[in-house]
Amino acid sequence: MALAEKDAPLYVYNEETLNEILFDLSAMDVLSGLFYPFHLNFNPQILQKVIDQDVHFRCNSLAEVNHLREHFPKLSPERIFFLSDPEHKKNCEAAAQQGLHVAVSTDNHTILVLSNDADTESSTHMNGMALPEIENYLETIHDAYRQFELWLELPLHLVSYAGGLLVEALESNSAEGIHYIRTQLPMNNGLYGEIHGTGHQVINLSKPHDEKIIMTRIIPQRKHAGNGILYLKTPCPVERGDMLLLTHMGTYGPETRVNDDDRNGLSEWYLKARSLCRVRL
């Protein structure tokens, strides 16, 4: 609340949540290791946590590789997996010369996707597949193909847990049958896409005893986006000045605008928490 009242709107990342995600996945005995997709969120403090937890990286371009190695020059190149395609042969050769692990995707490759079939308008997809389910699938695959090592790429929905967006409410109302909360957010296309391209819970921090869960509504058009509007699935009366937290904002969207100072025009805050040592359970 103190952070929200002082600096909102801003993104916040919770180290404790990120610790738990990395620890729970690393504890799966069936896995040889984890990959973190660089593009999910390349905030330096998040990348440092990934390094500290002995997780490897997956990069899709030399620009991503260069960014990673500029910030972390001591990072071993063997911890970087470079995925490209046959059209970028020179990039693959340059990556191999740096000592990176290189893979080339072709039309004949096979991708294994573990997911659940959740409706995009439901809240289920935010939770995604439970970790025990993922582990059961991986154990079945391992039993059938023991000649292979299994490495897991961190799913987007898990990484998204580790971040939120703090914002102040200005009013709540409805128009044309659609409920909304107006905020002071600078709703550019990148921020609008992050919020209304998927579902989020909205927590009213100013009313912590109100257990009602508010859900944002997925609306593709950007009408009224400049007014900082959050579209809702159900009505939610809020008072002017209420501090809200939008959950599942720990990953960047495809239109996210990032520079050295901020994300989509908003600052980022990394909340330090206790550290977890890696333990094999």
C-alpha positions as CSV (number, residue, x, y, z in Angstrom):
1,M,0.0,0.0,0.0
2,A,2.8,2.4,0.8
3,L,4.4,1.8,-2.5
4,A,1.1,2.1,-4.4
5,E,0.2,5.4,-2.7
6,K,3.6,6.9,-3.3
7,D,4.5,5.7,-6.9
8,A,1.4,4.2,-8.6
9,P,1.1,3.5,-11.5
10,L,4.0,1.2,-11.7
11,Y,4.9,-2.5,-12.3
12,V,6.0,-4.6,-9.3
13,Y,7.9,-7.9,-9.4
14,N,7.8,-10.2,-6.4
15,E,11.1,-12.1,-5.8
16,E,9.4,-14.5,-3.4
17,T,7.0,-15.7,-6.1
18,L,9.8,-16.0,-8.7
19,N,11.8,-18.0,-6.2
20,E,8.9,-20.4,-5.6
21,I,8.3,-20.9,-9.4
22,L,12.0,-21.7,-10.1
23,F,12.4,-23.8,-7.0
24,D,9.3,-26.0,-7.6
25,L,10.2,-26.6,-11.2
26,S,13.9,-27.3,-10.4
27,A,12.8,-29.9,-7.8
28,M,11.3,-32.2,-10.4
29,D,13.7,-35.1,-10.5
30,V,12.7,-36.0,-14.0
31,L,14.2,-32.7,-15.4
32,S,17.8,-32.2,-16.3
33,G,17.3,-28.4,-16.2
34,L,15.3,-25.3,-17.0
35,F,15.3,-22.7,-19.7
36,Y,14.1,-19.1,-19.2
37,P,12.9,-17.5,-22.5
38,F,14.8,-14.2,-22.5
39,H,11.9,-12.3,-24.1
40,L,9.4,-13.0,-21.3
41,N,10.8,-10.3,-19.1
42,F,14.4,-9.0,-19.3
43,N,14.4,-6.8,-16.3
44,P,18.0,-7.1,-15.0
45,Q,17.0,-8.1,-11.5
46,I,14.7,-10.9,-12.8
47,L,17.5,-12.1,-15.1
48,Q,19.9,-12.1,-12.1
49,K,17.5,-14.2,-10.1
50,V,17.3,-16.7,-13.0
51,I,21.1,-16.8,-13.0
52,D,21.3,-17.3,-9.2
53,Q,18.9,-20.3,-9.5
54,D,21.1,-22.0,-12.1
55,V,18.6,-21.7,-14.8
56,H,19.7,-21.5,-18.5
57,F,18.4,-19.0,-21.1
58,R,16.7,-19.4,-24.5
59,C,17.4,-16.5,-26.9
60,N,15.9,-16.1,-30.4
61,S,18.3,-13.5,-31.8
62,L,21.9,-12.3,-31.4
63,A,20.5,-9.0,-30.1
64,E,19.0,-10.9,-27.2
65,V,22.3,-12.7,-26.7
66,N,24.3,-9.5,-26.8
67,H,21.9,-7.8,-24.3
68,L,22.2,-10.7,-21.9
69,R,26.0,-10.9,-22.1
70,E,26.5,-7.2,-21.8
71,H,24.6,-7.2,-18.5
72,F,26.2,-10.4,-17.3
73,P,29.6,-10.7,-18.9
74,K,30.6,-13.6,-16.5
75,L,27.7,-15.8,-17.7
76,S,29.0,-18.9,-19.3
77,P,28.0,-19.2,-23.0
78,E,27.1,-22.8,-22.3
79,R,24.1,-21.6,-20.3
80,I,22.6,-19.9,-23.4
81,F,20.5,-21.8,-25.9
82,F,20.2,-20.0,-29.3
83,L,17.1,-21.0,-31.4
84,S,17.1,-19.8,-35.0
85,D,16.0,-20.9,-38.5
86,P,17.8,-21.9,-41.6
87,E,17.4,-18.4,-43.2
88,H,19.8,-16.9,-40.5
89,K,22.7,-19.2,-41.1
90,K,25.3,-16.5,-40.3
91,N,23.7,-15.8,-37.0
92,C,23.8,-19.5,-36.1
93,E,27.5,-19.6,-37.1
94,A,28.2,-16.5,-35.0
95,A,26.3,-18.0,-32.0
96,A,28.3,-21.3,-32.3
97,Q,31.6,-19.4,-32.4
98,Q,30.6,-17.8,-29.1
99,G,30.2,-21.2,-27.6
100,L,26.4,-21.1,-27.4
101,H,24.2,-24.2,-27.8
102,V,22.6,-23.7,-31.2
103,A,19.4,-25.3,-32.6
104,V,17.8,-24.6,-36.0
105,S,14.0,-25.0,-36.4
106,T,12.7,-26.4,-39.6
107,D,9.3,-27.4,-41.1
108,N,10.0,-31.0,-40.0
109,H,10.7,-30.4,-36.3
110,T,8.4,-31.5,-33.6
111,I,7.3,-29.3,-30.7
112,L,5.7,-30.8,-27.6
113,V,3.2,-28.5,-26.0
114,L,1.8,-29.2,-22.5
115,S,-1.3,-27.1,-21.9
116,N,-5.0,-27.1,-20.9
117,D,-7.9,-26.2,-23.2
118,A,-9.2,-23.2,-21.2
119,D,-11.7,-20.8,-22.7
120,T,-10.0,-17.4,-23.1
121,E,-12.9,-15.6,-21.3
122,S,-12.5,-17.8,-18.2
123,S,-10.2,-17.3,-15.2
124,T,-8.9,-20.9,-15.5
125,H,-6.3,-20.1,-18.1
126,M,-4.5,-17.8,-15.7
127,N,-3.7,-20.7,-13.5
128,G,-2.8,-22.8,-16.5
129,M,-1.7,-26.4,-15.9
130,A,-0.9,-27.3,-12.3
131,L,2.7,-28.3,-11.5
132,P,1.8,-31.9,-10.5
133,E,0.1,-32.3,-13.9
134,I,3.2,-31.1,-15.7
135,E,5.4,-33.4,-13.7
136,N,3.1,-36.4,-14.4
137,Y,3.4,-35.7,-18.2
138,L,7.1,-35.3,-18.0
139,E,7.5,-38.6,-16.1
140,T,5.5,-40.4,-18.6
141,I,7.6,-39.0,-21.5
142,H,10.8,-39.9,-19.6
143,D,9.7,-43.5,-19.0
144,A,8.9,-43.9,-22.7
145,Y,12.1,-42.3,-24.0
146,R,14.9,-42.8,-21.4
147,Q,17.6,-42.0,-24.0
148,F,16.6,-38.4,-23.9
149,E,17.3,-35.7,-21.3
150,L,14.3,-33.5,-20.5
151,W,14.6,-29.7,-20.2
152,L,11.6,-27.6,-19.5
153,E,11.1,-24.0,-20.8
154,L,9.4,-21.9,-18.2
155,P,5.8,-21.4,-19.3
156,L,4.6,-17.9,-19.8
157,H,1.7,-18.2,-17.4
158,L,4.0,-19.2,-14.5
159,V,6.4,-16.3,-15.0
160,S,3.4,-13.9,-15.3
161,Y,2.5,-14.8,-11.6
162,A,5.6,-12.9,-10.4
163,G,4.5,-9.5,-11.4
164,G,1.6,-7.1,-10.9
165,L,0.6,-3.5,-11.9
166,L,-0.3,-1.0,-9.2
167,V,-2.8,1.7,-10.2
168,E,-5.1,4.2,-8.6
169,A,-8.8,4.1,-9.4
170,L,-10.6,7.3,-10.4
171,E,-14.1,6.0,-10.9
172,S,-16.2,3.0,-11.9
173,N,-19.1,3.0,-14.2
174,S,-20.6,1.2,-17.2
175,A,-21.3,2.3,-20.8
176,E,-23.1,0.3,-23.5
177,G,-23.5,-2.6,-21.1
178,I,-19.7,-2.8,-20.5
179,H,-18.4,-2.2,-16.9
180,Y,-15.2,-0.3,-16.5
181,I,-12.8,1.4,-14.0
182,R,-11.2,4.6,-15.1
183,T,-7.5,5.0,-13.9
184,Q,-4.6,7.4,-14.5
185,L,-2.8,4.8,-16.6
186,P,-1.1,6.2,-19.8
187,M,-2.9,3.6,-21.9
188,N,-0.6,3.3,-25.0
189,N,-1.0,0.4,-27.4
190,G,1.6,-1.7,-25.6
191,L,0.0,-1.3,-22.1
192,Y,-3.5,-1.8,-23.5
193,G,-2.4,-5.0,-25.2
194,E,-0.9,-6.4,-22.0
195,I,-4.1,-5.7,-20.0
196,H,-6.8,-6.5,-22.4
197,G,-5.0,-9.3,-24.4
198,T,-5.6,-11.7,-21.6
199,G,-7.4,-12.0,-18.2
200,H,-6.3,-10.5,-14.9
201,Q,-7.6,-10.4,-11.4
202,V,-8.1,-6.9,-10.0
203,I,-7.4,-6.7,-6.2
204,N,-8.6,-3.6,-4.3
205,L,-5.8,-3.1,-1.8
206,S,-7.8,-0.3,-0.1
207,K,-10.5,-2.8,0.8
208,P,-8.5,-5.9,1.8
209,H,-11.5,-7.6,3.5
210,D,-13.6,-7.5,0.3
211,E,-13.1,-11.0,-1.0
212,K,-14.8,-10.3,-4.3
213,I,-12.6,-11.2,-7.3
214,I,-12.8,-8.7,-10.2
215,M,-11.8,-9.9,-13.6
216,T,-10.7,-7.7,-16.5
217,R,-12.4,-8.3,-19.8
218,I,-10.7,-9.1,-23.0
219,I,-11.6,-6.4,-25.5
220,P,-9.6,-6.2,-28.8
221,Q,-10.6,-2.7,-29.9
222,R,-8.8,0.3,-28.4
223,K,-11.8,2.6,-28.0
224,H,-11.3,4.9,-25.1
225,A,-7.8,3.4,-24.4
226,G,-6.3,6.8,-23.9
227,N,-8.6,7.4,-20.9
228,G,-6.9,4.7,-18.9
229,I,-9.9,2.4,-18.8
230,L,-9.9,-1.2,-17.4
231,Y,-12.8,-3.1,-18.9
232,L,-14.4,-5.6,-16.4
233,K,-16.4,-8.8,-16.7
234,T,-18.6,-7.8,-13.7
235,P,-19.5,-4.5,-12.1
236,C,-17.2,-3.4,-9.3
237,P,-17.9,-0.2,-7.4
238,V,-14.6,1.5,-6.3
239,E,-14.0,4.8,-4.7
240,R,-11.8,7.5,-6.1
241,G,-8.3,7.0,-4.7
242,D,-8.6,3.2,-4.1
243,M,-5.4,1.4,-4.9
244,L,-5.7,-1.5,-7.2
245,L,-3.4,-4.4,-8.1
246,L,-3.7,-6.1,-11.5
247,T,-2.2,-9.6,-11.2
248,H,-0.3,-11.7,-13.8
249,M,1.7,-8.8,-15.2
250,G,5.1,-10.4,-14.8
251,T,5.7,-11.0,-18.5
252,Y,6.1,-8.6,-21.4
253,G,3.5,-8.5,-24.2
254,P,4.3,-8.5,-27.9
255,E,3.7,-4.7,-28.1
256,T,5.5,-3.9,-24.8
257,R,7.7,-0.8,-25.1
258,V,10.8,-1.1,-22.9
259,N,13.8,1.2,-22.5
260,D,16.5,1.6,-19.9
261,D,14.2,3.5,-17.5
262,D,10.7,2.1,-17.8
263,R,8.2,-0.3,-19.3
264,N,5.3,1.2,-21.3
265,G,6.0,4.6,-19.7
266,L,5.8,3.2,-16.2
267,S,8.6,2.4,-13.8
268,E,9.4,-1.1,-12.6
269,W,10.0,-2.1,-8.9
270,Y,11.6,-5.3,-7.9
271,L,10.5,-6.4,-4.4
272,K,13.4,-8.2,-2.6
273,A,12.5,-11.2,-0.5
274,R,14.2,-14.0,1.2
275,S,16.4,-16.3,-0.9
276,L,15.9,-20.0,-1.3
277,C,18.7,-22.4,-1.7
278,R,18.2,-25.1,-4.3
279,V,17.4,-28.4,-2.6
280,R,16.6,-31.7,-4.3
281,L,13.5,-33.0,-2.6
